[in-house]
Amino acid sequence: MSRCSVVLGLTAAALCFSLPSPTFAQGSRTTIFTNGPTSNRINIVVLPEGYQTNQLGQFLTDATAAVSNLLAAPPYQEYRSYCNAYAISVASAESGSDHPASGVYKNTYFNSTYDSYGVSYLITIPPNDRDANYANGQGKVDALLQSLMPEYDLAILLVNDLNYGGSGGVTLISSLYSSSKEIVRHESGHTFAGLGDEYDTAYPGYPDTEEPNTTTQTNRSLIKWRLWIDASTPLPTPETTQYAPVVGLFEGAHYHATGWYRPKLDCRMNHLNPPFCEVCSEQIVKSTYQPLRAIESFAPASTNVSVTTTQAVAFSVTTLQPMTHTLSVRWFTNGVTVTGATNPTYNLLPKSFANGTHTVRAEVRDLTPLVRSDPANLLSNSIAWTLTINLSELSLISPQWLSGDRFTFGVTGTAPQGFVLQASMNLLDWTSLSTNPLVGGKYNYTNSGASSFHYRFYRTRVTP
């Protein structure tokens, strides 16, 4: 947005607070599109302000366009399939919004107004400087959401007014100005991802609290977006065309011309139309994953599995699917990575394990290059099963060559009185080598060297 849009997002954010939601007229919900269950999707809800009853059809068109335009912008575009979108319709008595500086007042459902806090294009709803009563504005938004879409993640209020304006607080507010799609994108940075404005225009009294894309830190090793900064980039970074493409430490942010820094020379959090920079994009992706599970479903459905036969046990995960890349899948048994197991399915052979308790775990991770720092592991999700294996037969497992003509293998199963290990050269004549107990359902055999190398086949017999 323009320089003053700094006030749009952050003033509204500073004013919003929660009180018990009152009861208001019931609205109606329309599905714009869905990609999955509301419990595991980003649920975007659009509400109308200043639309009369006969204009609610146009509102649905405007709401659909607003969501489509938002999700067409990177990085939202890559995760569009993670989103559901809905519209909640409720009529206003009059069209438009208040413009107190021009003496224009409209009877609208959420009591929106321009000219908030002396800024002509700052649109807010109560509580604000015009009306301190939460119940007249944000309270109505909260009541409708709680009634019709309590699992919402982003609420957008579209104001049926063609004058430039908006704000980004608890609820994202945008007019229908010609560049409203950019207003929605910018304000989503505030409302959805907690990003700060990168303007250097003074805003007296605004709290000096850092956001993911603003900082006062100049020590390279302590800068929160340091993984995006090349070693050759000087800090602070000169505001020249040479450094326009790179992430650095550019002075001027958070309403301060000096002492505060932003990651990129320009970004959507600084002006309308430039894309989100790498640091802001990273935060949006992490915010997308915060309420989601990368693993949508898994099998077996029970995480406690009893195994009493040698038949393979099939495990699988169903994952979220971004638009152009796939998520990484890894499988682990007893905490050890299974080499080559990178598919959504994994077949476990019970004979490969001793009787007793074991674990199988699937880990799903988004390896997108859009994120370089994820200390909270938001882009990773796992599911673990506990297996209780109780096989009544003996199995020879895990053969392995050692040095000096030596080899080893394991014996697993159940043999309360122990077992006899036998060897043969021809599968006809068998020689008993030793009688052994199973310890923890397993026994390891290693030959003594070349003298026993001539045996080619091995078997076990349970001791009666």
Buried (B, 14 or more C-beta within 10 A) or exposed (E): BEEBBBBBBBBBBEBBEEEEBEEBEEBEEBEBBEBBEBEBBBBBBBBBBBBBEEBBEBBBEBBBBBBBBBBEBEBBEBBBEBBBBBBBBBBBEBBBBBBBEEEBBBEBBBBBBBBBBEBBBBBBBBBBBBBEEBBBBBBBBBBBBEBBBEBBBBBBBBBBBEBBBBBBBBBBBBBBBEBBBBBBBBBBBBBBBBBBBBBBBEBEEBEEEBBBBBBEBEEEEEBBBBEBBEEEBEBEBEBEEEBEEBBBBBBBBBBBEEEBBBBBBBBBBBBBEBBBBBBBBBBBBBBBBEBBBBBBEBEBEEEEBEBEEBEEBEBBBEBBBBEEEEBBBBBBBEEEEBEEBEEBEBEBEBBBBBBEEBBBBBBBBBEBEBBEBBEEEBBBBBBEBEBEBBBEEBBBBBEEEEEEEBEEBBBBBBBEEEBBBBBBEEEEEBEEBEEBEBEEBBBEBEBEEEEBEEBEEBBBBBEE
